[in-house]
């Protein structure tokens, strides 16, 4: 993991992963791809991540580029352009997503569809574009940030959870063909992470931090795991949640 492209440049989990890799002496250059403001500048979250990485790791090259996770039609061309300008990359992290507001049946259908699109369709199109960019690179790896919510979505965030479930299944099934063209896939299923995205929300059991997730990601890669749970207790917990009868799960998940 030396030259890394983060799709979702404001992601604290992805930034922590880069920081940990840089601390270990592997990461040398990172490109933060994210949305831009009306004035054409990276959003505040992307600028903050860039500043923090540059301050904590002065030897790490940091650049920012424009990227819209919801604009699936642009993903192939954008990634090719970024690769020409800043690559070649050996690692791409698909880290963008939106949690959305608590679900109710009164949600605007268009709003629900847009949320599902960025978390599912946009992640799929960018993952496929990433694989094509990574082809032929030594030790190429695509890291896809899923969620423990993919294992058993609950009604409170059902659109987000269902989208992550679809992305998770997709990532699992393309791991084998991707490996045939030299790209290893790592799927990451964090639990509740204390981050900007979850500010103001009540933490779920086994809540964790971006730094701890980053450590689990690097450890999982070292161990050759396709799916990384963070914290690791979520692996057996996920199996239990998946097997619970529907009425019991709905009572538990409503708490």
Secondary structure, DSSP 8 states (H G I E B T S, - for coil): --EEEEESTT-HHHHHHHHHHHHTT---EEEEEE-B-TTSSB-HHHHHHHHHHHHH-TTSEEEEEE--TT-GGGHHHHHHHHHHHH---SEEEE------S---TTS-HHHHHHHHIIIIIHHHHHHHHHHHHHTT-TTEEEEEE--GGGTS--GGGHHHHHHHHHHHHHHHHHHHHHHHTTEEEEEEEE-SEESGGGTTS---TT-EEHHHHHHHHHHHHHTT-SEEEESTTHHHHHHHHHHS-HHHHHHHHT-
